[in-house]
Amino acid sequence: MAAILTPATTGPHSTRLALPIAKPKLPLQRTHLVRCVHRPEISPFFHGAVGANRADWQSACAILSSKVATTSQNHQRTPQHHEAGDDTNHSLVPVVNGHGSAAAALDLVPVQLPQPLTIADLSPAPKHGSQLRVAYQGVPGAYSEAAAAKAYPNCDAIPCDQFEAAFQAVELWVADRAVLPVENSLGGSIHRNYDLLLRHRLHIVGEVQLPVHHCLLALPGVRKEQLTRVISHPQALSQCEHTLTAMGLNVAREAFDDTAGAAEYVALNGLQDTAAIASARAAELYGMQVLADGIQDDSGNVTRFVMLAREPIVPRVDRPFKTSIVFAAHDSEGTSVLFKVLSAFAFRDIGLTKIESRPHRQRPIRLEDEASSGGGGAAGTAKHFEYTFYVDFQASLAERRAQNALAEVQEFTSFLRVLGSYPMDMTPWSITSSSSNSSPGSQQ
Ligand SMILES: O=C(O)C(=O)C[C@]1(C(=O)O)C=C[C@@H](O)C=C1
């Protein structure tokens, strides 16, 4: 599992995979990240203190420990490191003017000694020259990996098994950024990520729109007539539904975690009766045959991804910006809150690009007296759902009109959070450019 997090080996643009079915990187799992956080006693910096699940926590902490190992190879230990309990053989470390340089030159100092973390190790931006680590959901060949490469060219893309693992990877400094899908032009919103944006404290620092071009993949030599099943990510299945039917593929559809993972599954298990919907790059990576190309129901199929970071960026006014907010109504405002909030933007001529509503997690249902809700009849309780609203508007938080609109919105809402103010992806959509590397802007 250590291969998951080993930095700088399998970024989206590096050459990879001599063998078609070998997995380039295993996805990072939430359990790895949780262990790293909740078991501080098992520190990656104490190579001797390893329990039965050593492989698990080691993979979660591989980036940090490899960094430390590299540092310790280059580092001259100072005398204050030689304390009781230190397993260094002191007699082998002659100190010259407070430095162990002579010993290092003689190759007498063990090279894997733990070193303390420095502020530089924990700096939010990667050090000059090093690769940005970008978490995405899925395995190599997933569209999310292509989106990560478009957002951050030459990044080290880190696969995660779930969306939540990608959020946590950034929160726990295993990754510097996450790139996650939020909506598709055919399939609609990816609700899970809206819920996670609220539950986690990351900031949206950019967006990237990726044309999604699906292929029907099968094992080499398999014909369409042999298929009894098509598997893929639910979004991909829904984006190709009409085309599959038109192709006469009235076979079972089954959901898989991600498109490339579906292709890999068919390849690894030698399934002659199953096809996967995935990218052409997934076909290459997992040695699959492209049975049909461009099977999305609309040739202009596009998925919008958000770029997430631990820190917000400073909003600017020198290019088109978008701001994403989330809010819930005051009890007294009831359902009219949405109208009032939208007016706050309309009066200032601020355009909206997206509205999404999700159930209010803490209070999904409101009970209300019928008389007070205008029912007019006998006393009783009317029930209606409570929502949390997400709105994207076309203005930068640096603009006075946006600040005024938000001040007004705050008056009608019980809670209001700015998820991010970030440059809009203005790159034109082109049907064939799903693997394009053009960045929507400077690295955020
Ligand atoms: O499964 C993948 O390849 C993904 O990157 C996920 C995902 C999604 O969640 O919408 C991304 C883009 C496509 O819309 C289909 C699937």
PDBQT file of the ligand as one rigid body, heavy atoms in Angstrom, charges set to zero:
ROOT
HETATM    1  O1  LIG A 501     -15.689   7.982 -12.091  1.00  0.00    +0.000 OA
HETATM    2  C1  LIG A 501     -14.972   8.886 -12.516  1.00  0.00    +0.000 C 
HETATM    3  O2  LIG A 501     -14.176   8.727 -13.441  1.00  0.00    +0.000 OA
HETATM    4  C2  LIG A 501     -15.065  10.199 -11.893  1.00  0.00    +0.000 C 
HETATM    5  O3  LIG A 501     -14.141  10.953 -11.998  1.00  0.00    +0.000 OA
HETATM    6  C3  LIG A 501     -16.332  10.600 -11.193  1.00  0.00    +0.000 C 
HETATM    7  C4  LIG A 501     -17.331  11.321 -12.099  1.00  0.00    +0.000 C 
HETATM    8  C5  LIG A 501     -18.477  11.931 -11.241  1.00  0.00    +0.000 C 
HETATM    9  O4  LIG A 501     -18.513  11.764 -10.053  1.00  0.00    +0.000 OA
HETATM   10  O5  LIG A 501     -19.331  12.580 -11.855  1.00  0.00    +0.000 OA
HETATM   11  C6  LIG A 501     -16.670  12.445 -12.773  1.00  0.00    +0.000 C 
HETATM   12  C7  LIG A 501     -16.983  12.802 -14.026  1.00  0.00    +0.000 C 
HETATM   13  C8  LIG A 501     -18.021  12.103 -14.797  1.00  0.00    +0.000 C 
HETATM   14  O6  LIG A 501     -19.161  12.913 -14.696  1.00  0.00    +0.000 OA
HETATM   15  C9  LIG A 501     -18.346  10.772 -14.260  1.00  0.00    +0.000 C 
HETATM   16  C10 LIG A 501     -17.952  10.408 -13.053  1.00  0.00    +0.000 C 
ENDROOT
TORSDOF 0
